[in-house]
Amino acid sequence: MFKKVGLIALSTGLVLSGVGLSNADAAKKEVNTSKVKMNENGPVENVIYMIPDGFGANHAANYRIFKGQEAVWDSHIKGMYTTYSANADITDSAAAGTAMAAGVKTNNGVIGFDPEGNKVKTILEASEEAGKSSGLVATSTITHATPASFASHVEHRSNETEIARQYIQESGVDVILGGGKNNFVPVSDGGKQTELDLIDEAQENGFEFVETRAQLANAKNINVEKGDKLLGLFADEALAPEFDRVETEEPSLAEMTETAIDALNQDKDGFVLMVEGSQIDWAGEENDAGYAMHDTKAFEEAVQEAIEFAEQDGKTLVIVAGDHETGGMSVGSATSSDAAAAILKNVTATGGFMASQLNKDRLNVKEVILEYTGLELSVEEERTIQQAEDAKPAINKVLSERAGIGWTRYGHSAAPVPVFAFGPQSYKFVGFHDNTELPKIISEAMKLK
C-alpha cells in the first residue's frame, strides 16, 4: 500500500488523487510483511540512482492522474532541489548530470569538468575506487549526456565516440546497457569511430556483448565478482519510444534494470547503478503528452524493480530524481480547467508518428487520430491539424489540450524538481536542496571518499 503524503506542501503541482486500495494493493501489503526490515540509519552498500530525464513536479501530478492511483515513488517523496548550471539559469543535461554525479556546477554542454577545466570525480568513480561495481542503463544512446556524466570526461557532450572510448578503455563500469551501437563501431563497419572497434575490444576485456532482448534475457551468468562484465547495445542510435518498443527486439527499461541489478549484486562489496528514463525529456521537448506519460510508465516499472530489490536487500538506497524539468508542463491548460491525463492511456503512438500517417491533403486526420488515440476529433480540432504548417506540433497541442495539459516551451525550464528516496538513510534527502547536494548525500551515506 502506498501511503498518502502531503506533497502539496512542496509544490502545487504535486496533487494527490483520492484513490482507495485495490485488491492488488492489499496483496502487496501482505507480501511486504515478509520483506527485510529496513534500518533507516543502517549502512548503505548499494545505490540505485534513477533519473527520469526532464521530469518535474507537474509530470508527477499528471502521471498520477494518467495512472488513476499513486505512482510507486509517491510515498517516498523527500524534497525538491534547484537545477541551474554554472553559466545559465536553465541547465542542459550535461551540466545537470555532472552536478548530480560529482556535486560540482559546470557550464552547459560540459561533462566531468568544472568551469575552469579541472576533472571532477563522480560518485560512480569513487565507488569503483572503494571496490564496488558499477552500471549505466539508459533508453537514449548510452553515451548521451546523463549517463556519460557518471563515467566520462569530455569538453562537450556531442563527442559521443570519445565517451564510448572512455567507457571501454578507461572507466571501470561493469554493466553498460542502452542504445548507441554506432558510437562503438568503426566507420568501416558503418559506425562513427574513426578506427576503433570498441565492441571487439570490450569482448577481449571480459565483456559479454548482447544486442537483443532475447540475448539480454539469456545473460544470466554475469558474475562481476569474478570479473565478468556486460555490454548491451540494442539500437544503432537511441532505443525506440516505449510505444514502439514491442515491435522491435529492444528490451524495456525495467528488463535492463533487472538484469543490471542481478549482475551487480554479485559483488560482495556493493554497487552503484545509474538508470535513466531518457525519453521523458524528448517527449517534453516535443510537447507530446501521450509520449511523456507512456515513457513515464516504463520508467515507473524500472523503479518498481529497484524498490523491490531494495526491500528484499535492506542495504540499498534508491533515489528517483530528474535532472531538470522539460516543457514547462502544467496540470490544466490555457483552454481547459480539467485535469484529464487518463485519456492518454489509449494513445499508442507519438505525435510525430501520427503526423507521418497523414496523407498529402490531410483528409484522413480524423481516422488517424481515432486509430492511435481512440479519440473522436471535433470539427475545429480536425481543421486545426489540417491547416497547420506542421502537423506534428498541431497533433500534440490538440491531444494535450484534451488531456488538460499545458506547456510553456519546447525545451528545459528552471523549475525545481522533486526528489524521492527509499532505503537506509533516505531521510537525508528531506528538504530543499541544490542538485549538487544529491551526490554528496549519497557519498556520505556510502562512506565514499
Disulfide bonds with the S-S distance in Angstrom:
none
